[in-house]
Each structure stands twice: as C-alpha cells, then as structure tokens.
Amino acid sequence: MINYGKVFIRKYDITLFLTTIILIALGLIMVYSTSAMASIVEYGISYHFIIRQIIYVIISAFFIGFLMRNDYHNLKSFYGIILFLIIISMFLVFVPHIGLSAGGSRRWINLRIFNIEPSEFLKIIFIVYLANFLEKKKDILDNNRYSLMFISPFIFMGFLDILLLKEPDFGTASILFFITIIMLFAGGISLLYLIFTLLFGAAGAYFLIFTVTYRRDRILAFLHPFHDKTGIGFQIIQSMYAFARGGLYGVGLGNGKEKLFFLPTPYSDFVFSTVGEELGFIGVIFFILLYLILAYRGLKIAINAPDLFGTYLAYGFTSLIVLSAFINIGVVLGFLPTKGLALPFISYGGSSMLASCIAIGILLNISSQSVKRKNI
C-alpha cells in the first residue's frame, strides 16, 4: 500500500478476483456436466458446448485484464457511442436473417460463428450512463433531494424497456428498473419518490403480466405448478424434483438425472437446478456464499471509491450481478415466476459471461484506486 498523504492506493481487490475465478471455474464444471448428453445427441460429441464456453471464458478473461488496467474514468469519453451502437443492435434483432429467434424471443444477432445478445451489454452501458448522470447532478440533489431530475433516467429506461419487452425480455426489463431504483437511491433521491415509483412499477408489471397470455400462464404456473404438470408447470416441477433428489449432499457430480432431457436446456437458465441435484444443499449454500462475498466486496469497493462516478458504478455493477444471481436462484427454487435470466458466470452463454466479466473488470479497476476514509 502506498501512502500519498490521506490517500491510500491499494492493489486490486484480490477477494473479488478470486471469487470470480472460482465462480467461473465452477461454471465450466457445471456446463460440461449439464450439457454433455445434449451435446452428444445434437452434435455427436460430448464437448461441443464446453469448448464454446471455454472460448467465451478466454475472451472474457482478456476483457477483465484490459479493463482492470485502464482507468474507469475513460468510460465517460465514449460510453455514449457504445450506448448508441447497442440501441441500434437492439433494433437489429428484429431484422430477418440478422436477428435470431429462440424460445419464442428475438434477443440475439446471428454472426454465424456465434450469437450476440445485445441486452446483456445494454445493462452494462446503462449503468455507466446512470453513474455519469448522477455524478453530474449531485449538486442539484445536495440542494434539493426532492428534485424531479430523477424522471429523466426513468424516461430513458422506459424507452429501453419498450425495446426489451418487444423481444420479449421481461426479465432484463425488470432488472433495468430495479437497478435504476437502487442507483437513484444511492444518489440521494427522495425515498418517498422511489416508493411511489415502485408502486407505479408494480402497477405497470401487473398490467404487462396479466394482459399477455404467456406471462399470465407463467404466474399461474408459479402459483400452481402441479395444475399443469406436463405443460406450463413442467419446467419448474422438474427443477423442484432436482433439488429434492439432491438432498443434503447431492447425488454426485455428473450423476444427475434431470439433465437427461427432463429439464429443458439444463445448461442455461436452469443450471442451478443441477447444482442442487448433484451437489446438494451444501453445494447450493456454497454457491450462494460466493455471490454474497461478491456482493460484500462490491459494496466495499463502492464505499471506498475515489469519486462519486466510481461509487455509482460499483453500486450498479454489484447490484446487476447479485440481483441477476438471486433472481435466477429464486426462479429455479420456485420462489419467483420463471424469467429468462442467466446465472452470472455459471450459465452457458457468451454474452452473459462477457457482460459479467466486463462488470468485474471495471470493479477491479475502481478497487485499485480506492481511498481510505476516516468515517468508514
């Protein structure tokens, strides 16, 4: 640690770095365990998905290394261009022969070699936008915490959510809403305003859910999954069976049965079900502890960030990863309605892995510039 008067420049947050490595390593193990049989049936080899996931991890590792060594303040200079390009790509998913449809949604751009999911990167760049906005408006908030300036980011978020709901991607739209609430709260917006916003959001969610058949069916399946065991409730029932079969210690890595075409695409959104089945309650708790450690280190980085921009970025990226993780876990455990959200670092998919690692790379760079304050 180098002392420059009252400022202490530390090394990168090693705990966050190691926690991320452990999560990624466990993710590779679970992707292979859950995808080997599907890979054999579809491609004739057991390692198709795991090879692709390893490639995604290598690319993501490069981005972590690059971002942790480059000053996060540089994001202010070009985030607007990236945001514009991502919004354009959000429109491209609807263009025939460019956009790719799967599972009833058009969320991907087909680049032949691999697919990109723009919404994953939209979450990252939206957090940068919000952090920059809040830092610029801090003086206004200090003088009037009841300022209506909070409406501006909500209008922009609403525009982005319209694009997401068109795909449709209700899960990511919800994540953007909650991250906006969290970051505005961190920025000092009146709690009363945020409560009214949450109530307004709840009313909007009710309308969006119960006026669209498949969303209404998902809520009904969440409330009464066994009313349609072979239909809308099938996926969550199989997930519950996986956790029940796992018990305390699990059936052993690689010995799960639900991944054998009982649980649809067990290597993506429902990979945590196989964690519960093969590694048991102990394995589940271990994964949850890793995300809690990540949350603690992220909040620590936010508190010790050298400026407000770094603080807001750290709050936003930490919230993004932890919210996504616990929403995914809540879904597969049957505590929340089904959402199409990946489990960060664990689920198969390049866009999710890369976006999560970009967030970690920026968090590590903020941690390298952290300052020690006497009141913390």
N, C-alpha and C positions, 0 to 999 in steps of 0.2 A: 504494500500500500504506500502511495506517495503522498506526502503532506504538502499542500500548497496553501498555507495559511489556514483558513477554515474549511477548505475543500479537500476531501479525500478521494483520490481517484483509485478505484478498486479494479481488480481483474473481473473477467466475465463471471456471471453467476454460475458457478460450477454445479450447484444442486439442480438448477433448472436444466442445464445442459445434459447432465447425466440422466435426469428423469426423462427427458425427451428421448435420449438414446435407448433407454430401457423400454419405453413405450413402443418405439419403432421396431426394436428387436422382437418384442413380444407380438407385435402386429404381424411381422413377417412369419413368425411361427404359426400364428392362428390363421393367416391367409392360406398357407400351404395345407394346414390340417383341414380347413373347411372347403378348399377348392380342388383338392387332388382328384377326387372321384368325378366331379363335374368336368374337370379338365380332360380326364381320360375318355369320358363319354363323348364330349364335344370335339376334342382335338386329337385323341388317341395317345396323348402323353399326360403324365400327372403334374408336370411342372410348367404348363403354359402360363397360368395366372401368377404363380410365384415369381417367374422370371420377369414378367412385366412389372410386378410390384417392386422387385429389386431395382429395376431400371428407374422407376419413379423415385425410389428412395435415394439413389445415387444423384439424380438430378436435383432433388430437394436438398440433399446434403451440400451440394455446390451453392445453392441459394442461401442456406444458413451461413456458410462460411463467408460468402460475399457480403451479406447484409450485416453480419455481426462485426465486420471490419470497416464498414462505411457508415459515416455519421448519419444518424437518422434524420437530422435536420435537413439533409439534402432532399428528403421526400417533399418538402414544401415547394421545391422548384418545379417538379414535373408530375406531381400526383394528378393535376388537372388533366393533363394529356392522357395519362393512363385511364383515368375515370371516363373520359370521353370515348376512348377506344373500347373499353369494357361495355359501355352502354350501347355502342354500335354493335358489338358482338352479341348483346342480348337481343337485338333485333334480328341478327343473322340466324339465330336458332330456328326462326320461323320460315326461313327461305328454303324451298325444296332443293334437295341434293347438297345442301350445306348443313342445315340443321338435321340432327339425328333424333328420332323418336324411339323411346323405350319405356315400357311400363306405363303407357298412357300419357307420358310427358315428353315435351320437346325442350330439353335442357342442355343439349350437347351440340358442339360444332364438330363435324366429321372431317378430320385431317388425314384420313386414310390410314396412316400408321398408328395414330392414337386419336382419342377424342378429348376435347376440352369442354369443361363445364364452366362457362363464364360467371355464373352466380357465386361460385366458390371464391373467385377473385374480387367480385363485387363487394363481398363482405369486408375484405381486407382494405380496399381502397376507400370504402365508405367510412371506415373507422379513421383513416388518415384525414379525410375531409372533415369529419366531425371534430377531431382533435385540433386541427388548424382553425376551424370556425370558433370553437370555444376559447382558444387562446387569444384570438383577435378580439373577441367580445368580452373578455374578462373584466375590463374596466367598467363596461356598462353594467355587468352583473354585480360588481362590487358596490356600485352606487344605487342599483335598484334590482334586487333579486326577484321582483315581480314583473320585470320587463317581459314584453311579449316577443322578444327576439327568438324564443325557443320555437316559434311557429315555423320559421324559415327552414330549419333542418327537417321538421316533420313534413312539410310540403314536399321537399325533395325526396324524403324517404317514401312518401306516399306514391310519388311518380315511379320510383324503383319497384315498389311493391306491386303496382299495377302490372309492370312487365313480368315480375315473378309469378303473379297469380295467373297470368295469361299462359304460362308454360304448361301446366300449372305447378308451382312450387310453394305451397302454403308454409312449409317448414322454414325455408330460408326467409320468406317474408316476415314470419313471426320473429325469427332471430334478429333481423334488422330492427324491428320495432322494439324489442327488449334491450338491445344494445344501445339504441338511441335514448331510451329511458335511463339506463344506467349511466351513460356518459353525461347526459344533461344533469342528472342528479349530482355526479361528481363535479360538474362545472358550476354548481351552486344555484341552479334553477329552483324556484319555489317548489317545495314538496306538494303544496296544495295544487299547483298547476299539473304536476306529474300524476297525482291521484286522479284528477279529472281526465287526464289523457289516458290513463289506464282504463278508466271506466268507459271512455269513448271507444278505446281499442277493443274492449271486451264486447261492447255492443256491435262493433263492426265485425268482429270474429264470429259472433253468433249469427249475424246476417249471412256472412260468407259461407259458413258451415251448413246452415240449415236451408239455404236456397240452392245448394248444389248437391245432387243426389249422392255422388260417391263420397263426398265429405260427410254428409249426414249418415251414410251407411257405416263409415269408419267410427263415428261417435257411438252409434248403436252397437257396433261390434266391440268397441272398448267397454261399453256398459254391460253388454250381454253377449260375450263371445260364443257361448255354447248354444245360442239360439240358431246359429247357422254354422255348424261345425265344419262342413265341407266347403263353405262359401267364404263370405267376408270375414268370418271369425277364424278361419283355418290357420293363418299365419301366426296370430298371437297365441292360439291354443298350442300349436307346435312349439312355440317359444317357451310357454309355460311348462310343457312336458320336459323340455330340455333342462330347465332349472330344477324341476322336481327329480329328474333322473340323476342329476349331478350330486344332489345331497351335500354333505359337508366336504368331502374330499374329491369328488368328481369320479368319473369312470375311467380316467386316464387320458393323457394327451393322445389324440388320434383315434380313440375308441368310441367317440360319439356316434349316435345313430341318426339324430335329427338332420344332420348334414347330408345324409344319404337320400336326398330328394324328398324328404318330408318337409323340411323347412326351405322355402324358396330362397334362392341366392343367399345361402348362409354366410358367404364370404364378404358381403357388403353391409347393408344396413343392420342385419340381424347377426353379425359375427359374435356379438357379446352373448348370445344365447348358447353358442358352442363353448364359450369360455365357462359359462355356468355349468354346462353338462360335463365337460371334460376336466375342468379344474375345480369344480365345486364351489361351495360358499367361500372357502378360503381364497381361491383364485379370484373370485368376484371382489372380495374385500381388498385384496392386494391391488387390483386394477383401480378401484375407487380411491385407495390411498395415494396412488401415483398421481391421479388427477387432482386430489386435494393438495398434495405437495406442490404441484404445478401452480395451483391457484394461490397458495400462500406465497410462493416465490414471486409470482407475477404481481401480487398486491404490494409486496415488499419493494419490488423494483419501481412501482408507481409512486410509492411514498418517498423514495429516495432519488427520484428522477431529478436531473439538474434544472429542469424548467417545466412549465405547465404543458407544453406540447408533448414532452416525454411522458409526463404523468397521465395525460389523457390517452395517449397511445397505449400505454401499459395497461390501464384500466380496460380499454376497449379490446385489445387482443387477448388479455386474460379472460375477460367475460366471454368472448367469442368461443375460445377453446373449451372452457369449462361448461358454459351453457350447452354447447353442442353435445359434449360428452354426457352430461347428466340428462338431457332430453332424450338422447338415444338410449341410455340405460333405462330411463323411466318407461320408454316405449316397449322395449323388449321384455321388461318385467311386468308389463300390463298396468303400470301406474298412469300412463299417458296414452292418448289416442295415437294411432300409427302416423308417423311423419317420415318423409324421405330424407332423413339427416344421417350422414355418415358418422361413425365413431372416430374422432380425430386420432391419427397415427395408427389405427388398428384396422379399419375397414379397407377393403380393396378399392383402389381408385387413385389415379394420378393427380387429378385436380384437387381433391381433398387433401392428399398428402402434401402437395406443393404449397397450397394456401396455408396449411397449418405450420409448415416449416418456415415460410416467409414470416409469419407472425412471431415465431420463436427467434428467428434471426434478428429481427428488429428489437425484440425484448432483450436479447443478449447484448446488443449494442447499447441500448439505454442503460443496462446494468453496468457496463464498462465505464460509463460517465457519471455514475451515481455519486451523490454527495451525502455527507452525514450531517444531519441537522440536530441541534441540541434538544429540540422539543419532540423528537421521535425516539 
